[in-house]
Amino acid sequence: MKHALRVSALAIAIGTAAPAMAQEQDVAMQDELAAMRTEMARMAARIAALEADLAAAEAEPAVSAPPAAAPPETERGDETKITWKGAPVIETESGWSFKPRGRLQIDAGVIGAPDSTGVDDGFGNEIRRARLGVEGDMPGGFGYKFEADFAGNEVEISDAILTYGTGGLTISAGQHNGFQGLEELTSSRFTSTMERAAFTDAFGFERRVGLSAQYAGRDWLVQGGLFSDNVDDLSNENWSADGRAVFMPKLGGTQLHLGGSVHYADYEAETTLRYRQRPFLHFTDDRFIDTDEFGAASELGLGLETAAIAGPFHAAAEGFWQKANRPGALADPTFFGGYAEVGMFLTEGDTRGYKRGTFDRVKPANPVGEGGFGAVQVNLRYDYLDLTDAGIVGGTQNGYAVSLVWTPTDYTRLMMNYGRMQYDNATIPAAGGDTSYGVDAFGVRAQIDF
């Protein structure tokens, strides 16, 4: 800039000599030129003053200008993210999340019992489960889950839980499952047969209101809790304690599962228990093995469980002993139930899901809608239940079952089951008082969940 000003001044100085060469012009032109010279002189003086100021500024040390005041910080909105896991999952930056959840299972089938039993068998069907609910997380490591079942023209609360989790520890409060084995804790969405093993229903496993905790390591899991009763049976003085431990290492490509559980329940005075079970399908009300009601002050259950998953193959087995403590001098009966199962996927690349001590969702390698056929699985099961001991004759079941499961997509299933239940000391006699006979059961299920 300094050099530009000097060039301008030189140009002005040269310009002042121009009027001397125009003395021969008329007087008017001379006056105009005189005025121009006066104005140019003023401009030259201004330029000289600017040059002086610029030189003084260059000589002084530079002073940093104070930073502009930062605009006041505005509060940022809580951004949301939506993903899809069978249903939309809404998550916020502050730690909130929300996911609707539910399942619909529609069953139909046929039960065939000896005609002389008088049982109203034949075709039956039902909405086995119709559940709707929500689940999600809250800031600080808290979570929630609520689900109600609308099947059977009744509304029943399935889960109503508040949770807190940090690291491998999870604490749960509310109505939820106890810890009575692999088969009971595996969701009905992921079981390999339409109904769980006979002992789980016969021994009254159910969700109860309570407080529990579990801690999961890399290949082990410990669970325990104190419970009152199912929310539909409150309020009473019944209480129970449940515990379970699982060792679940992975050896190469094989997932192993070894576990054990303990259950203790204490009942208020004049409580009666009743252990019984349907023939493989739920829509019938007929029970061919049944202890009938008997008084009990408490019960103690012990369970063992094992499983393995290797590629398309899986195997599982459980046993559970349930001892009832009867009042007075009456003998205390111990009943037993268990099952053994093997299964194989017939479609390439498919395997049974497993997560934290239970079987989990099957995700077809080639689902329908993406150029594939889905996952097809066949299972064989032996299901045993003995309800006869200490003077109580509830009968014995030897069950043989086969199931075919087609999973077109992650969230849809079609199942077909056949079971042959062979009974001894059945509580429904046939002709001539015969209590040893067989009952056939065939069922199908359509299922969707999210």
Summary of the structure (lengths in Angstrom):
residues: 450
radius of gyration: 41.4
end to end distance: 73.6
largest distance: 156.0
contacts: 1375
relative contact order: 0.12
helix: 17%
strand: 49%
